[in-house]
Amino acid sequence: MCGITALLLADPNLMASPELHEGLGMLQHRGQDAAGIVTCGNKGRLYQIKGNGMVRDVFDQPKLEQLVGSMGVGHVRYPTAGSSSTSEAQPFYVNSPYGIVFAHNGNLVNADELRHFLDQDAHRHINTDSDSELLLNIFANNLQKTGKFRISEEDIFTAIKGIFDVCHGGYACVAMIAGFGIIGFRDPHGIRPIGFAKRSSPKGTDYMFASESVVCDGCSFSDFEDLKPGEAVIVSKAGVVTRRELVENANFSPCIFEYVYFSRPDSIIDGISVYKCRLAMGEALADQVIKKLGPNNDVDVIIPVPDTSRVAALQTAYKLDITYREGFIKNRYIGRTFIMPGQAMRKKTVRRKFNAMSLEFAGKNVLIVDDSIVRGTTSKEIVQMARDAGAKKVYLASCAPAIRYANVYGIDMPSPQELIAFNKTEDEIAEALGADQVIFQTLEGLIASCQKFNPSITSWDAAVFDGKYVTGQVDAAYLQHLEDLRSDGKKGKSEHTQSPETLGLYNFNLQLK
């Protein structure tokens, strides 16, 4: 899961980098592994800063001042395909044709097939294991076929349609063509989110693409619109907006886990308020608590695992008429454990991140509410912390159903064996986590919690819960291949053996000429 943004300012004398930097800060929750910005200045000259680390670590004021130009692309990375190598920090760039900068959020399920095509047929060298580089080079190869000195919007639409024809998976992308403008497009199933907005300025209208609406809100853009599945939007340097739906009868199936965990609560994605959606999840979860523990249960207090589950936990407590308390104090300077690479790192970080206040736990039967239970790393430590703080009984409730299957569209839960719910009953999960009882949301309840706010969405990517992959082309052989690439043990071994000298467009202070 990554965060992407692109910006074009109407005034060519202004710099896009400060607002791109601000936007990446608002998307930091989507990726903590790497960050990057590439801008375009006079005569189509490109400037870039990128590297591993949080946004605050990669950029400072002197570096931002080097990013000249009134349009640019930004990216925060959380590795799914590929590795955590600095060479895979985005945005990526190819100089031919036309000078293309590219950033991507998602994952391809036919990457090996595309890599073979680019090598054997298109004769384009792929230097990393990143899906983003594949998408960029498919796009570049399609544009190369025009053979034109200067391209048009029609050429770009044709090139993107070519991507949709051969690239299967979930992806949202932003691109910039040197001296031409910025582009955003979304996969034919609309799995990964992206939208765009505009803002009036003295010189005309500014335009921004972003993974979440909160970025545009924070930068004072308005009229945010989600891109439709299979849609592309082109904003030329002159501020002319051209948009087109390139896929007929697209099967719109947005990722439901965006609403459970990834997106900020103040975002609106595909017309659905993430905040309202989580309130509804809390109400639905209350029904499951009653079903599992009975209407006259012995729960004394409901405590959320900060931060994502707070909204749902509050509504669960309200519906059950049980006291809500903040029992875990979070260290805000430690990142999201779910998107940290490696199980050892995640486990070590949990107790540094949370502290249980004994006064809220001692002598009480506690219902802890979390947004989801994935590997169980955080949950097991949280349950033990509650017991150490004096809780008599510890019930654990999840706003999401049990996660039993791999995600192939950009969320790093590839190995089913790493999932706490894999091949386990609820009682076995509770025992593994050290909880007295574990309560899961139903898939029907989760879908209803989201769909009620946009009934036009009738299909969802919920593969981690039901094992149904909306794009097809996902079989047992592919899932095994994915597990070999991404399981914690094998990923860690791969990252420790790769060369630190891998050539990549990641030179921290380099001006591309």
Secondary structure, DSSP 8 states (H G I E B T S, - for coil): --EEEEEE-S-TTS-SHHHHHHHHHHTGGG--SEEEEEEE-GGG-EEEEEEES-HHHH--HHHHHH--SSEEEEEEE--SSS-S-GGG-S-EEE-TTT-EEEEEEEEES-HHHHHHHHHHTS-----SS-HHHHHHHHHHHHHHTT--SS--HHHHHHHHHHHHHH--EEEEEEEEETTTEEEEEE-TT--S--EEEEEEETTEEEEEEESSHHHHHHTT-EEEEE--TTEEEEEETT--EEEEE-STT-----BTHIIIIIS-TT-EETTEEHHHHHHHHHHHHHHHHHHHH-TT----EEEE-TTTTHHHHHHHHHHHT-EE---EEE-TTS--GGGSSSHHHHHHHHHHHEEE-HHHHTT-EEEEEES--SSSHHHHHHHHHHHHTT-SEEEEEESS----S---SS-S---GGGSTTTT--HHHHHHHHT-SEEEE--HHHHHHHHHTT-TT----B-HHHH---TT----HHHHHHHHHHHSHHHHHHHHHHS-TT---S--TT-EE-
